[in-house]
Amino acid sequence: MANLVAVFCIMSWRVLWLTMLARTAPETPPTAALTEQEIDILDQIVSNAGNRQATPGSLIFYLTKLARLGGYLARISDPPPEIRSSGAASAG
């Protein structure tokens, strides 16, 4: 169980870092945060449909693809993908 939690912590940190990097420099090449293998996997698993707001090949383009794996719909009226808290730890 501890190993699984450790992997989830690393994945969560990478997604947070990717989101912050994409906010500050959305036209950054995706290789700044993702490996070539990760980019290839995202290209194979997630289609480019619904990703009209981002420049193809940019970091925000691949962030949107990653968010679509988690349920983000990428509709025109949707805000950009963001990190949200579940609220489980907040009191009030």
N, C-alpha and C positions, 0 to 999 in steps of 0.2 A: 504494500500500500504506500509506503514511504517513497518508493521509486516512481510510482505513478504520480503522486503529488509533486515530486521534483520535476518530472517531465512537464506537467501542466503549468508549473510556475515558470519554467523556461519559455514555454509556448506563449503564455500570457504576457510575459515581459516583452517578447519579440513583437507580438501584435500591438502592444501599447507603444513601443518604440517606433514601429513602422507607421502607426497612425500619427504620432507626433512629427516624425520626419516628413510625412506626406503633407501635413498641414503647413509646415514652415517652407518646404520647397517641393511643391507638387510635380514639377517638371523634371525632378531628379531621375536619372536612369534607375531602373529597378535593381540593377546589380549592386547598388549601394547598400541594399538591405536584404536582398534575396540572392540565393545561389542560382546558377544557370539551371540546375536540376529542378529547383523549386519553381522557377519560371516555366520550364517545360511542362511540369506537372499541372500547374494552373492553366496553361494554354490547352492542355489535353482535356482536363476535367470540366472547365467552365468556359462556356461560349462567350463570344464578344458581344452578343446581342444584349441590349439594355445597358451598355456601357458607353453611351453617346456623349456624356458630359466630359469625359477624360480623353486626353491625347493618347492614342494607342502607343504602347511601349513606355509610358511614363510610370512613375512609382504609384501615383494615385489610380492609374488604370489597373494595376495589379492589386492594390489595396481593395478596390471595388470588387475584383474577382474573388479575393479572399473573403470579403464580407458576404458575398453571395453564397459561399459555402455554408455560412452560418445563418442564412435565411434572409439576408438583405435583398430586397426586390429590385433595386436600382431603377425605379420608375422616374420619369422626368420630374414629377412633383416631390419626390423624396429628397430629404436633406442628405448631405454626404454622409458616408459611414462614420460612426463615432463610437467611442468607448462609453458604455453605460454601466452604472452600478446596478446590481440587482436590488439594492435597498435593504438587504438582509441585515447588514451591520448598522444601519442608521436607526437612530432612536427618534421617534417623533412622527 
